[in-house]
């Protein structure tokens, strides 16, 4: 399934955790569009050749020239669960992602926090447990909001 999604989305860079690294590497073998695999690690360990350590990538200046994007350009592709056949990629624009985050923010600030007796939130000190998967549109919105 991961290989199909890599091929369908024509992804160039894949971010993964250590526990999924082997699965990602196996899926990427037959996906010529995948140019880099970046591994987010919780501890120092050796990585297979060609795998980029996330923390090391952060210390270097970007090598890519970023294109200007519009609000209607694709931001992410979320895949369905495949309940009606093969999983399908749903393209979410920057505008839609922003609307989702704005809606979540408004709901929390006007409905949830007042019920908790919270007037103003210092987001730098705020922590939330999100028990939805980040590949779910609402879970992704929460992840991007917090």
C-alpha positions as CSV (number, residue, x, y, z in Angstrom):
1,X,0.0,0.0,0.0
2,X,2.8,2.4,0.8
3,X,4.5,1.8,-2.5
4,X,1.2,2.4,-4.3
5,X,0.9,5.8,-2.5
6,X,4.5,6.7,-3.3
7,X,3.9,6.0,-6.9
8,X,0.5,7.7,-7.1
9,X,1.6,10.9,-5.4
10,X,5.0,10.9,-7.2
11,X,6.6,11.9,-3.8
12,X,10.2,13.0,-3.9
13,X,11.1,13.2,-0.2
14,X,9.8,10.8,2.5
15,X,10.0,11.5,6.2
16,X,9.9,8.5,8.5
17,X,10.6,7.3,12.0
18,X,13.1,4.6,12.9
19,X,10.5,2.0,13.5
20,X,9.1,2.4,9.9
21,X,12.4,2.9,8.2
22,X,12.7,-0.6,6.7
23,X,9.1,-0.6,5.4
24,X,9.7,2.8,3.8
25,X,13.0,1.7,2.2
26,X,11.3,-1.5,0.9
27,X,8.4,0.6,-0.6
28,X,10.7,3.2,-2.1
29,X,12.9,0.6,-3.9
30,X,10.5,0.5,-6.9
31,X,9.6,4.2,-6.8
32,X,12.0,6.3,-9.0
33,X,10.5,9.6,-7.9
34,X,11.6,9.1,-4.3
35,X,14.9,11.0,-4.2
36,X,15.5,11.1,-0.4
37,X,14.4,9.3,2.8
38,X,14.8,11.4,5.9
39,X,14.7,9.5,9.2
40,X,13.6,11.2,12.5
41,X,15.4,9.3,15.2
42,X,14.9,9.2,19.0
43,X,18.5,8.1,19.6
44,X,21.8,8.1,17.9
45,X,22.3,4.9,15.9
46,X,23.8,4.1,12.5
47,X,21.6,4.5,9.5
48,X,21.7,2.6,6.2
49,X,23.6,4.3,3.4
50,X,21.6,7.0,1.6
51,X,19.3,7.6,4.5
52,X,19.4,11.2,5.8
53,X,19.3,12.0,9.5
54,X,16.6,14.6,10.2
55,X,18.7,16.5,12.8
56,X,21.7,16.7,10.4
57,X,19.5,17.9,7.6
58,X,18.3,20.8,9.8
59,X,21.9,22.2,10.2
60,X,22.4,22.7,6.4
61,X,21.0,25.4,4.2
62,X,18.3,24.1,1.8
63,X,19.6,23.0,-1.6
64,X,16.3,23.4,-3.3
65,X,14.8,26.6,-4.7
66,X,11.2,26.8,-3.5
67,X,8.5,27.8,-5.9
68,X,5.9,30.4,-5.0
69,X,2.6,28.7,-4.3
70,X,-1.0,29.9,-4.3
71,X,-3.7,29.1,-1.9
72,X,-5.3,26.8,-4.4
73,X,-2.1,24.7,-5.0
74,X,-1.9,21.3,-3.4
75,X,-0.6,21.2,0.1
76,X,-1.0,17.6,1.1
77,X,-2.4,14.4,-0.3
78,X,-4.4,12.3,2.2
79,X,-5.3,8.7,1.4
80,X,-8.7,7.1,2.0
81,X,-8.9,3.8,4.0
82,X,-9.9,2.0,0.8
83,X,-13.3,0.8,2.1
84,X,-14.8,1.1,-1.4
85,X,-11.8,-0.3,-3.3
86,X,-8.2,0.8,-3.5
87,X,-7.2,3.8,-1.3
88,X,-7.6,7.0,-3.1
89,X,-5.5,10.2,-2.8
90,X,-7.4,13.3,-1.9
91,X,-5.6,16.5,-2.7
92,X,-6.0,19.2,0.0
93,X,-5.1,22.7,-1.1
94,X,-3.4,25.3,1.1
95,X,-6.7,27.1,1.3
96,X,-8.5,24.0,2.5
97,X,-5.8,23.2,5.0
98,X,-5.9,26.8,6.3
99,X,-9.7,26.7,6.6
100,X,-9.5,23.5,8.6
101,X,-6.9,24.9,11.0
102,X,-8.9,28.1,11.3
103,X,-12.0,26.2,12.1
104,X,-10.3,24.1,14.7
105,X,-8.7,27.2,16.3
106,X,-12.0,29.1,16.4
107,X,-13.8,26.1,18.0
108,X,-11.2,25.7,20.7
109,X,-10.8,29.4,21.5
110,X,-14.6,30.1,21.5
111,X,-16.1,26.9,22.8
112,X,-13.6,24.6,24.5
113,X,-11.3,26.9,26.4
114,X,-14.1,29.1,27.9
115,X,-15.7,25.9,29.3
116,X,-12.4,25.1,30.9
117,X,-12.2,28.6,32.4
118,X,-9.2,29.5,30.2
119,X,-9.2,33.1,29.0
120,X,-5.9,33.3,27.1
121,X,-3.6,30.5,26.1
122,X,0.2,30.7,25.8
123,X,0.7,28.2,22.9
124,X,4.4,27.9,23.7
125,X,3.5,26.2,26.9
126,X,0.4,24.3,25.7
127,X,0.4,20.6,25.2
128,X,-2.4,18.5,23.7
129,X,-2.8,14.8,23.2
130,X,-4.1,14.0,19.8
131,X,-5.4,10.5,19.4
132,X,-6.5,10.8,15.8
133,X,-4.1,9.6,13.1
134,X,-2.3,12.4,11.3
135,X,-3.3,11.0,7.9
136,X,-6.9,11.7,8.9
137,X,-8.0,15.2,7.9
138,X,-9.0,16.3,11.4
139,X,-6.0,14.7,13.0
140,X,-3.8,16.5,10.4
141,X,-5.5,19.8,11.1
142,X,-4.9,19.4,14.8
143,X,-1.2,18.5,14.2
144,X,-0.8,21.6,12.1
145,X,-2.6,23.8,14.5
146,X,-0.6,22.8,17.6
